[in-house]
Amino acid sequence: MTLSERPGPVSRELFDQAMRSLQPFEQLPHLAIAVSGGADSMALAALAFNWAAERGGRTTALIVDHGLRAESAHEAALTASRLLALGMEAHILVWDGDKPDNSIQAAARRARYDLMDRWCRDHGVLHLLVGHHADDQAETFMMRVRRGSGPDGLAAMAAVRELTACRVLRPLLAFPKARLIATLNQRGIDWVEDPSNSNPKYARTALRHDLAERDIDSSEVGIATERFARVRQVLETEAARWLARFAELDPCGFARIDRAAFVHAPEEIRLRVLARLSRCIGGGIYGPDIASVERLLIRLESGKGATLGGARFHPLTDGIGIFREARNLPGVQRLTTGLLKWDRRFLISVPQDRLAADPMTIHAWSPEMNDKWPKKSRPDWYRALPGMARAGLPHFESRGSIMAFRPGRVENNGVSARFAPTMALSGGGFSVA
């Protein structure tokens, strides 16, 4: 009998079993819990709170107020008060700034994870738990079936994935929502109902109703996702091994792969290598669709270059160079102290008081900048770079002078830049808990 087939609430023993599959954890673990106030995340918070306390650790609930509805601030405060009543620490993180007119749910999801990842980084927390459950997994699977996804998409959500500062953990993937509600009812814990979850204009909501009408068992769908997940894990491991052997990643944010090794690799590995390179060098949040990767492979096999996901693939004499495209780069912004993520690929670190007497701005490369910065003023390491590699570097301006800081080095009174893309080249593969 699987975890999801057992009736009733989720017991501490079953939750402990789920958490063991997500190891390792440090001694006295500190867990951040993404809490929306809904039943899923409130059940997760209650279960994780007990799990951490039994190990001498602690939990911190992170509540994101997206500001998309008039009631959101009140609901965030209500959720925080409920968690505090249970003895949990809670913080409300607010999504400030302009909101997009289109794809608002996707933008809200990105903002939510960015806010929580930044909080984890600032507080030294290594694990962020989220409340996705078996029904969510079934919905994700069916949505991807309808889109014609391949094995990667049909593996649905991974039990573990990595952000910049922490691991995202999904310990509830084996449990349907009904069990989580039963857990809350058993403990006398209330929750908030988000009206967007019943809004038929959203594709996931419509699919949820369709699955309910068809009486599809999420545990049966879960079996399919587990099988696809095992296939994906093996293939990603092989692709990572290939990259470790035949790819060279430069700290300045570009890469090169061996042409002969690439030509002789199995096609599935070649496709995965290209997708991973595109996301790493291009700075993409999500991987490219398989049809786009297949078109890229055809062009490379014919000796032509092409772009994919913000990355330019350029044939070399004995290899293929991968560079950041010189377009859709960030606009000019004022440099501030602390850590700044630039173009989703570089971490810029500026020590306290560094800018007090010397304010700086950060720029993407441009032809105007090329004209403004005399070649004789450029450092040797910069002049030695391939021309296409310069376009993807952060550049700095102070008092009318242009400069670039060599990635991986601490220079200029402590200012540094480090290549740290959202998706590492060969790490963070798909996990099967």
C-alpha positions in Angstrom: 0.0 0.0 0.0 1.4 3.4 -1.0 1.4 6.5 1.3 -1.4 8.0 -0.6 -3.6 4.9 -0.4 -3.7 4.9 3.4 -6.9 6.6 4.8 -7.1 9.4 7.2 -4.8 12.3 8.1 -1.1 12.4 7.5 0.6 11.0 10.6 3.9 12.2 12.0 5.4 8.8 11.0 4.3 9.1 7.4 5.6 12.7 7.2 8.9 11.6 8.7 9.1 8.9 6.0 8.5 11.5 3.3 11.2 13.8 4.8 13.8 11.0 5.0 13.5 10.7 1.2 14.6 14.3 0.9 17.8 14.1 3.0 20.3 15.3 3.9 19.5 17.9 6.6 21.8 19.6 9.0 21.7 19.1 12.7 19.1 21.3 14.3 17.5 22.0 10.9 15.9 25.4 10.1 13.1 25.0 7.5 11.4 27.8 5.6 7.8 26.9 4.8 6.0 28.6 1.9 2.5 29.3 3.3 -0.3 30.8 1.2 -2.9 30.2 4.0 -4.7 27.5 2.0 -5.2 24.0 3.2 -2.2 22.5 1.5 0.4 24.9 2.9 -1.2 25.1 6.4 -1.1 21.3 6.7 2.5 21.4 5.5 3.4 24.0 8.1 1.8 22.0 10.9 3.6 18.8 9.9 7.0 20.5 9.3 6.7 22.4 12.6 6.4 19.1 14.6 9.1 17.4 12.5 11.7 20.2 13.1 10.9 20.5 16.8 11.4 16.8 17.4 15.0 17.3 16.0 15.8 20.5 18.0 15.3 22.6 14.9 12.8 25.3 14.0 10.6 26.5 11.1 9.8 29.9 9.7 6.7 30.4 7.6 7.1 32.8 4.6 3.8 34.3 3.4 3.9 36.2 0.1 1.4 39.0 -0.4 1.3 39.5 -4.2 -1.0 42.5 -3.9 -3.2 41.2 -6.7 -6.5 41.3 -4.8 -7.8 43.9 -2.3 -8.1 41.1 0.3 -4.6 39.8 0.0 -3.0 41.9 2.8 -5.8 40.9 5.2 -5.5 37.2 4.3 -1.7 37.3 4.8 -2.1 38.9 8.2 -4.8 36.4 9.1 -2.6 33.5 8.1 0.4 34.9 10.1 -1.8 35.2 13.2 -3.0 31.6 12.8 0.6 30.4 12.5 1.7 32.4 15.5 -1.1 30.9 17.5 0.5 27.5 16.7 3.8 28.7 18.0 5.4 29.2 14.5 7.4 32.2 13.4 6.0 33.9 10.3 7.1 36.6 7.9 5.1 38.4 5.3 7.0 39.2 2.0 5.4 41.8 -0.3 5.6 41.7 -4.1 6.2 45.4 -4.9 6.3 47.1 -8.2 4.3 47.0 -11.4 2.4 43.9 -12.3 2.3 42.5 -15.9 -1.0 42.6 -17.8 -0.4 39.1 -19.3 0.6 35.7 -17.8 0.0 37.1 -14.3 0.1 33.7 -12.6 3.5 32.8 -14.1 4.9 36.3 -13.1 3.5 35.9 -9.6 5.1 32.5 -9.2 8.5 33.8 -10.3 8.2 36.7 -7.9 7.1 34.4 -5.1 10.1 32.2 -5.4 12.5 35.1 -5.9 11.3 36.7 -2.7 11.5 33.5 -0.7 14.9 32.5 -2.2 16.3 36.0 -1.2 14.9 35.6 2.3 16.6 32.2 2.7 19.9 33.6 1.4 19.7 36.5 3.8 19.0 34.2 6.8 21.2 31.3 6.0 18.2 28.8 5.5 19.0 25.9 3.2 15.6 24.3 2.7 12.3 25.8 1.5 9.3 23.5 1.8 6.3 23.9 -0.5 2.9 22.3 -0.3 2.4 20.7 -3.8 0.6 17.4 -3.3 -0.6 14.4 -5.3 -3.5 16.2 -6.9 -1.2 19.0 -8.1 1.1 16.5 -9.5 -1.8 14.8 -11.4 -2.9 18.2 -12.8 0.6 19.0 -13.9 0.9 15.7 -15.7 -2.4 16.0 -17.5 -1.6 19.6 -18.6 1.6 18.4 -20.1 0.0 15.5 -21.8 -2.4 17.9 -23.5 0.6 20.0 -24.6 2.3 17.0 -26.2 5.3 17.0 -23.7 8.0 14.4 -23.9 9.3 12.3 -21.0 10.8 15.3 -19.2 7.5 17.1 -19.0 5.6 14.0 -18.1 7.9 13.4 -15.1 5.9 16.5 -13.7 7.3 18.1 -10.6 10.6 17.0 -8.9 10.6 16.3 -5.2 13.8 18.4 -4.9 15.0 21.3 -7.0 17.6 24.0 -6.4 17.2 27.8 -6.2 20.1 30.2 -5.9 20.3 29.9 -2.1 18.2 26.9 -1.0 16.7 23.6 -2.0 13.0 23.5 -2.7 11.5 20.4 -1.2 8.1 18.9 -1.9 7.4 16.3 0.9 3.6 16.1 0.2 3.7 14.7 -3.4 2.5 11.3 -2.3 -0.6 12.6 -0.4 -3.8 13.8 -2.0 -5.4 17.0 -0.8 -8.2 15.2 1.0 -5.6 13.8 3.4 -4.2 17.2 4.1 -7.7 18.6 4.9 -8.2 15.6 7.2 -4.9 16.5 8.9 -6.1 20.1 9.5 -9.5 19.0 10.7 -7.9 16.5 13.2 -5.8 19.3 14.6 -8.5 22.0 14.6 -6.6 24.3 12.2 -8.4 26.6 9.9 -7.3 27.9 6.5 -8.1 30.5 3.8 -9.8 29.7 0.4 -8.2 31.5 -2.5 -11.0 32.4 -5.0 -8.5 32.2 -7.9 -8.4 28.4 -7.3 -12.0 28.2 -8.5 -11.7 30.8 -11.3 -12.4 28.9 -14.6 -10.4 31.4 -16.7 -7.2 29.7 -15.5 -6.2 26.5 -17.3 -5.3 24.6 -14.2 -8.6 25.4 -12.6 -10.5 24.1 -15.6 -8.4 21.0 -15.7 -9.0 20.4 -11.9 -12.8 20.4 -12.5 -12.4 18.1 -15.5 -10.4 15.6 -13.4 -12.9 15.7 -10.7 -15.8 15.0 -13.1 -13.9 12.1 -14.6 -13.1 10.7 -11.1 -9.4 10.3 -12.0 -7.4 8.9 -9.1 -4.3 11.1 -8.5 -2.4 8.1 -7.1 -2.7 6.3 -10.4 -1.4 9.3 -12.3 1.4 9.5 -9.7 2.6 6.0 -10.7 3.0 7.3 -14.3 4.9 10.4 -13.2 7.2 8.3 -11.1 8.1 6.1 -14.1 8.8 9.1 -16.3 10.8 10.6 -13.4 13.1 7.6 -13.3 13.7 7.8 -17.0 14.4 11.5 -16.8 16.8 11.1 -13.8 18.9 8.5 -15.7 19.1 10.6 -18.9 20.0 13.8 -17.0 22.7 11.9 -15.1 24.2 10.8 -18.4 24.0 14.3 -19.8 25.7 15.7 -16.7 28.5 13.1 -17.1 29.0 14.1 -20.8 29.1 17.8 -19.9 31.6 17.2 -17.1 33.9 15.5 -19.6 33.5 17.5 -22.8 32.3 21.0 -21.8 34.4 23.9 -20.7 32.7 26.7 -18.7 34.4 30.0 -18.5 33.9 32.2 -15.4 33.1 35.0 -17.7 29.8 33.3 -18.6 30.4 31.4 -21.9 31.1 27.8 -22.7 32.7 25.6 -25.3 32.0 21.9 -26.1 34.1 19.4 -28.1 32.6 19.0 -31.6 33.8 15.4 -32.2 32.5 14.2 -28.9 29.2 16.0 -29.5 28.8 14.4 -33.0 29.2 10.9 -31.6 27.0 11.3 -28.5 23.5 9.7 -28.6 20.9 12.1 -29.9 19.0 12.2 -26.7 22.1 13.2 -24.8 22.9 15.9 -27.5 19.4 17.4 -27.1 19.8 17.5 -23.3 23.3 19.0 -23.5 21.9 21.8 -25.8 18.9 22.5 -23.6 21.1 22.7 -20.5 23.7 25.0 -22.2 20.9 27.2 -23.4 19.4 27.7 -20.0 22.8 28.1 -18.3 24.4 30.6 -20.7 21.2 32.3 -21.7 20.0 32.7 -18.1 16.5 31.2 -18.8 14.2 30.5 -15.9 12.6 27.5 -17.7 14.1 25.1 -20.2 13.4 25.4 -24.0 10.7 23.3 -25.6 11.9 20.1 -27.3 10.9 21.2 -30.8 13.2 24.3 -30.5 16.1 22.2 -29.3 15.6 19.7 -32.2 15.7 22.6 -34.7 18.9 23.9 -33.1 20.5 20.4 -33.4 19.7 20.3 -37.1 21.3 23.6 -37.8 24.4 22.7 -35.8 24.7 19.4 -37.6 24.7 21.3 -40.9 27.5 23.5 -39.6 25.4 26.6 -39.0 25.0 28.7 -35.9 21.7 29.5 -34.2 20.2 31.0 -31.0 18.1 29.4 -28.3 16.8 30.8 -25.0 19.1 33.8 -25.0 22.2 31.8 -25.9 24.1 31.9 -29.2 25.6 28.7 -30.5 28.5 29.4 -32.8 30.5 26.8 -34.7 34.3 26.9 -34.0 37.1 25.1 -35.7 37.0 22.1 -33.3 34.0 22.8 -31.2 30.9 24.8 -30.6 31.0 28.1 -28.6 28.0 29.1 -26.5 27.6 32.8 -25.7 25.0 35.1 -24.2 23.0 36.8 -27.0 23.6 40.5 -27.3 19.9 41.4 -26.9 17.2 41.5 -24.2 19.9 42.4 -21.7 19.1 44.4 -18.5 18.8 48.2 -18.8 21.1 50.6 -16.9 20.7 50.4 -13.2 22.3 52.0 -10.2 24.7 49.8 -8.3 23.8 49.3 -4.6 25.6 47.6 -1.7 25.0 44.0 -1.0 24.2 41.3 -3.5 22.6 42.0 -6.9 21.6 39.3 -9.4 22.3 40.7 -12.9 20.7 39.1 -16.0 19.9 36.0 -13.9 23.5 34.9 -14.5 25.9 37.1 -12.4 26.0 37.8 -8.7 27.4 41.3 -8.1 28.8 41.8 -4.6 29.4 45.4 -3.3 30.7 45.9 0.3 29.2 48.4 2.6 30.3 52.0 2.1 32.1 51.1 -1.2 29.8 53.5 -3.2 29.6 56.4 -0.7 32.2 58.5 -2.5 32.2 56.7 -5.9 28.6 55.9 -7.1 28.4 53.5 -10.0 25.9 52.2 -12.6 25.8 48.8 -14.1 25.3 48.4 -17.9 25.0 45.7 -20.5 27.4 45.9 -23.5 26.4 48.2 -26.3 28.1 49.5 -29.5 28.1 53.0 -27.8 30.0 51.6 -24.9 32.5 50.0 -27.2 33.2 53.4 -28.7 33.3 55.1 -25.3 35.8 52.7 -23.7 39.3 53.1 -25.3 40.9 49.7 -26.1 44.1 50.8 -24.4 42.2 51.3 -21.2 40.8 47.7 -21.2 42.5 45.1 -19.0 44.4 42.2 -20.6 41.9 39.6 -19.5 39.1 41.5 -21.2 40.9 42.0 -24.5 41.7 38.2 -24.5 38.0 37.3 -24.5 36.2 36.2 -27.7 34.3 39.1 -29.0 30.9 37.5 -28.5 31.8 36.8 -24.8 32.0 40.5 -24.0 28.4 41.1 -24.8 27.2 38.9 -21.9 29.4 40.5 -19.2 28.2 43.2 -16.8 30.0 46.5 -17.3 30.3 49.4 -14.8 30.5 53.1 -15.2 31.8 55.6 -12.7 32.4 59.3 -13.3 32.2 58.7 -17.0 34.7 55.9 -17.1 33.8 52.3 -18.2 35.2 49.3 -16.5 34.6 45.5 -16.1 35.5 43.4 -13.1 37.0 40.0 -13.9 34.4 37.4 -12.7 35.6 35.3 -9.8 38.1 38.0 -8.6 37.7 40.6 -5.9 38.9 43.8 -7.3 38.4 47.6 -7.0 38.1 47.7 -3.2 36.0 44.6 -3.0 33.5 44.8 -5.9 33.2 41.4 -7.5 31.2 39.6 -10.1 30.6 35.9 -10.1 28.9 33.7 -12.8 26.0 32.1 -11.0 23.2 31.2 -13.4 19.8 30.1 -12.3 20.5 26.7 -13.9 24.0 25.3 -13.3 25.6 23.5 -16.2 25.7 20.0 -14.8 24.1 20.2 -11.3 20.6 20.2 -9.9 19.3 17.2 -12.0 15.8 15.9 -11.7 15.2 14.1 -8.3 13.1 11.1 -7.5 12.3 10.9 -3.8 
